[in-house]
Amino acid sequence: MMPVKKLVLRTAAGLVGTLLAFAATATAATASPTTGPDLAAAATAAHSAEATKLLGKAAQRPGSAAAKSTAKLAIQQDVIPVYALSADFVRTGAGDVGTLWYVATPATKGTDKLTVFTAPDQAGAWHPVNVATGNTEATMAAAARGAKLLTEPQLGAWYAVTGSTLRALNPEATKAIGSAPIALSAYRQQVSDRYEDKQAGSTYAKNGTAGGYDVAASTTQEDTPGAWLILAAGTAVALALGAVTLITRRRRTA
């Protein structure tokens, strides 16, 4: 049987026609602009038997200290909405800067830190869809201090959004926008310039790259400990397309 990590990469490589992870977020999850995501439903999904099974598999990955640990799996109560850069915002500046991508819930098993991602399906029912090592989302949410948590997955950058202002939360974000907060209008100009040549039909798309990450080149790095990612069966195509970006992000920030 093909290793899970290799299967994830092969699956993502075969899902052609998507250039940027933010292009997939338009259908990855939906949330009312007034009420936001259903965090109670997200929490229930994060504590479901399916989530526990996925977390258990992640804890047993090769090289994990938890694989030999007798400690019980502990899933925290935190629910952290994660928004990804919106394609509409990049193209036209219209709408919100980010679209809900998933909701993250931290978990631990012994000294191992894990995160389960949940998202709604097309009918609105929430499910666990990914498990990754580390606690990146919890760390970034703490730094955001209650602001909306936005990621630009193509760069591995994390930002805090407050009103019409954007603030960098990690080195990748600081490299992109600087250390001082900037207006969303200025950020929109940056991302428009950054992704102008990566729209549908571009050479970038035809080369099969996703989010600035070459899928073909990624297979040589798939055994990186921080790159472990499990995709739940039946995950929406849009979330599966984000797998390579998430793997890259874990290497950069976890």
C-alpha positions, 0 to 999 in steps of 0.5 A: 500500500502506498504510504499516506504521505506519498498518497497525499502528494500524488493525489494533489499532483493529479488534481490539475486545474488549480493554480493557487490554494486561495482559488480553492478556498471559495468552495472549501468552506462557507460561513455567514459574514455576520455570524461566522462559522458554526464553532459549536459544530466544528468542536463536535466534529473535532471531538468525534470518533472519526477525528480521534481515529485520524489523530491516533494515526498521526500520533503513530507516524514514524519517528513520533515520540507518541508512538511508544507513549502510553499517554492518552490522546487529549483534544482541547476545546479551542476552536480556531477559525482559519481564513485563507486569502480570497481569490476575489479579493486578489482579483478585484479587491471586492469582499473580505480579504479571507475566506473560511478555510477550516477550523483548527482544534489542538490536541496532544498525546504525551509530548506530541502536539497535533491539530485537527482541521474541521470544515463543513460539507456542501450540506453544511455538516461539519467533519474532521478533514485533516490532521497535521503535526504541531500547533501552528494555528494555536500559536498564531491565534495567540499572537493574533490576540482575538483578531481574525486569523488570515493565512497566505498559504502560498508564502506560509505567511500568517496575519492578524486582521483587525478592521481595515488593518493587517498585521504580520504574525510570523517571519514569512508575513513580516518578509511580505508586508514588513513589521508594521501593520498595513492597510488592507488596500495596500495589502491588496495591491501587493497580492494583486502584483504577486499573483497577477501571472498565476491566474487561470490559463497562465503558464504557471497553471499549465506547469502544474504548480500549486501555491508556488510549490512544485508538486513534482519536486516535493516527493523528495522531501515527503519524509520530513517529520513536520510534513505528516498530514492525513487526509480523511476519506471523502474530503472535499476536493478543495481541501485536498488541493490544499494538502501540498500547501499545508505540508509546506507550511508545517515545514516552515512554521511548526 
